Amino acid sequence: MSALALSVLLSLVSAVGYAGGAIVQERVAVTSPDSAYLPLRRPGWWGALALNSLGGLLHVVALAYGPLSIVQPLGALTIVFALPLATLCVGRRAGAAAWRGAVMATVGLAGLLSLVGSSQDHALDAAQRLATAIVTGGAVVALMCAGRAAHRHPAVRSVLLATAAGTAFGISSVFTKSVTVDWDGGPHSPGTLFSLALIAVFSVAGVLLSQASYRGGGLAAPLATLTVVNPVLAAVVGILMFGETFRYGPTGTLLALGCGVLAAGGLIMLTTERMEETGPAVPEPSAAAGTQAGGATLSSVPRQRVDGADVRVPAAADGPLREQDPREPLVPAAGTAPGDPGEPAPAGERAPTAPYAHQALPHRRPRVRS
């Protein structure tokens, strides 16, 4: 097997590993709502972490055997593999809109990465490392706050957290590349230690944010966002700081912009499809509302006078309320003892009365007086 074929095979297996890890993460997020960021007690989460680590390791090995222009676009196939795997493994079927959005995002990302040219590798200096760390940290915190503010819209919150996770992973890849280039100075140099610390911080933040992004957001939208933001951000940093350019001059730049618009359209389609699935939540009737409704029903019943007091009497213990017929006498309800009319009441108090219910008497012909 040639080196190029081995690189392609490793890239495909890496994409499958990433897809499997994403599916397990989404299931863990659905079944453990109380642990949005770090469900340490769930074995499935550790399995998802192992699958993601395997995918990352295979991706690095694929880069060692093949060119970046082929390996990076193949990594965009993660979302395409994730949809059928979710159908086979957990029975989650994706709709037509999800498939269209996933294909658009994948094609746009693959085209964009294939147009990025390579340049001579060099490490970031101290000022660039510090500026990149500050800007990235501020962006991640801002996206986290925005996601927290959008808690009433699960799809929007999911995409914001997935964007923050992709940003953290992308900058972690940038610092990893810088460390591999600057490794000749030794692991004990201040710049290398600072870069290693940033890699650890951003990698952990990416793992936590990606886990939280699957809570209430489904699988396709956060995974596609994470898959697109990570390499696109790394490519942008490579163009701005590593001197990389787009191939084919101005034509390649225009094609890259078109691919970026295509990928963004796919992400928007996935987010919109998820928002239509969730829909607004219908509030449950509260106890106060039930009391008000009961009061309104009771107020609509005509009043009657029994021993000088206004009362409303139901036709039966469990029946609807009805109006008193003046021809029907009032009799004590079952299970109650009427008051003794012959017993005098204490001074200042009314005589005890028993609750009354209507009793229908046999129909009698009314007497007509001439």
ZIJOQUI-V710943 format. One record per backbone hydrogen bond with DSSP energy under -0.5 kcal/mol. CO is the residue of the C=O (numbers start at 1). NH is the residue of the N-H. E is the energy in kcal/mol with one decimal. If there is no record, write none. Layout:
# ZIJOQUI-V710943
co;nh;e
CO;NH;E
CO;NH;E
This chain:
# ZIJOQUI-V710943
co;nh;e
2;6;-2.2
3;7;-2.1
4;8;-2.2
5;9;-2.4
6;10;-2.5
7;11;-2.0
8;12;-2.1
9;13;-2.3
10;14;-2.3
11;15;-2.1
12;16;-2.0
13;17;-2.3
14;18;-2.4
15;19;-2.3
16;20;-2.7
17;21;-2.4
18;22;-2.1
19;23;-2.2
20;24;-2.2
21;25;-2.3
22;26;-2.3
23;27;-2.0
24;28;-2.4
25;29;-2.4
26;30;-1.7
27;31;-2.1
28;32;-1.1
32;35;-1.1
34;36;-0.6
38;40;-1.9
39;42;-1.4
41;43;-0.6
42;45;-0.8
42;46;-1.1
43;47;-2.0
44;48;-2.3
45;49;-2.3
46;50;-2.1
47;51;-2.2
48;52;-2.4
49;53;-2.2
50;54;-2.4
51;55;-2.4
52;56;-2.3
53;57;-2.4
54;58;-2.5
55;59;-1.9
56;60;-2.0
57;61;-2.2
58;62;-2.4
59;63;-1.8
60;64;-1.2
61;65;-1.0
62;65;-0.5
62;66;-2.2
67;70;-1.1
67;71;-2.1
68;72;-2.0
70;74;-1.4
71;75;-1.3
72;75;-0.6
72;76;-0.6
73;76;-1.2
74;77;-1.6
75;78;-1.1
76;79;-0.7
77;81;-2.3
78;82;-2.0
79;83;-1.4
80;84;-0.8
81;85;-1.7
82;86;-2.4
83;87;-1.6
84;88;-2.2
85;89;-2.9
86;90;-1.6
86;91;-0.6
86;92;-1.8
87;91;-0.5
91;93;-0.8
95;99;-2.0
96;100;-2.4
97;101;-2.5
98;102;-2.5
99;103;-2.6
100;104;-2.4
101;105;-2.5
102;106;-2.3
103;107;-2.7
104;108;-2.4
105;109;-2.2
106;110;-2.8
107;111;-2.5
108;112;-2.1
109;113;-2.6
110;114;-2.0
111;115;-0.9
112;115;-0.6
113;116;-0.8
115;117;-0.5
115;247;-3.2
125;129;-2.4
126;130;-2.3
127;131;-2.5
128;132;-2.5
129;133;-2.4
130;134;-2.4
131;135;-2.5
132;136;-2.4
133;137;-2.4
134;138;-2.4
135;139;-2.3
136;140;-2.6
137;141;-2.3
138;142;-2.4
139;143;-2.3
140;144;-2.1
141;145;-2.4
142;146;-2.3
143;147;-2.4
144;148;-2.1
145;149;-2.2
146;150;-1.4
148;151;-1.0
150;153;-1.5
150;157;-0.5
152;154;-0.5
153;157;-2.5
154;158;-2.4
155;159;-2.1
156;160;-2.3
157;161;-2.3
158;162;-2.4
159;163;-2.3
160;164;-2.0
161;165;-2.4
162;166;-2.8
163;167;-2.2
164;168;-2.2
165;169;-2.6
166;170;-2.5
167;171;-2.3
168;172;-1.9
169;173;-2.0
170;174;-1.8
171;175;-2.4
172;176;-1.9
173;177;-2.3
174;178;-2.1
175;179;-2.3
176;180;-2.3
177;181;-1.8
178;182;-2.1
180;183;-0.5
182;185;-1.3
183;186;-1.8
186;189;-1.2
189;193;-2.4
190;194;-2.3
191;195;-2.0
192;196;-2.6
193;197;-2.3
194;198;-2.0
195;199;-2.4
196;200;-2.2
197;201;-2.3
198;202;-2.7
199;203;-2.1
200;204;-2.2
201;205;-2.3
202;206;-2.3
203;207;-2.1
204;208;-2.4
205;209;-2.6
206;210;-2.3
207;211;-1.9
208;212;-2.1
209;213;-1.9
210;214;-0.7
211;214;-0.8
212;215;-1.3
214;216;-0.9
214;218;-0.6
219;223;-1.7
220;224;-2.7
221;225;-2.2
222;226;-2.5
223;227;-2.5
224;228;-1.9
225;229;-2.8
226;230;-1.7
227;231;-0.7
228;232;-1.8
229;233;-2.5
230;234;-1.8
231;235;-2.5
232;236;-2.4
233;237;-2.5
234;238;-2.1
235;239;-2.2
236;240;-2.4
237;241;-2.9
237;242;-0.8
238;242;-1.0
238;244;-2.1
245;117;-3.8
246;249;-0.7
248;251;-1.0
248;252;-0.8
249;253;-1.8
250;254;-2.3
251;255;-2.4
252;256;-2.3
253;257;-2.1
254;258;-2.2
255;259;-2.4
256;260;-2.2
257;261;-2.2
258;262;-2.1
259;263;-2.5
260;264;-2.3
261;265;-2.4
262;266;-1.9
263;267;-1.9
264;268;-2.4
265;269;-2.2
266;270;-2.1
267;271;-2.4
268;272;-2.7
269;273;-2.4
270;274;-1.9
271;275;-2.2
272;276;-2.1
273;277;-1.3
274;278;-2.1
275;279;-2.3
281;283;-0.6
286;290;-1.9
287;291;-2.2
288;292;-2.4
289;293;-2.4
290;294;-2.4
291;295;-2.5
292;296;-2.4
293;297;-2.1
294;298;-2.4
295;299;-2.3
296;300;-0.8
297;300;-0.5
298;301;-1.4
304;306;-0.6
304;311;-2.1
306;309;-1.5
309;306;-2.6
309;311;-0.6
311;304;-1.9
313;322;-0.6
314;358;-0.5
316;319;-0.7
320;315;-1.4
324;326;-0.6
325;328;-1.9
329;359;-0.9
331;357;-2.1
333;336;-1.3
336;338;-0.6
339;341;-0.8
340;343;-1.2
346;349;-1.7
355;333;-2.1
357;331;-1.4
367;369;-0.6
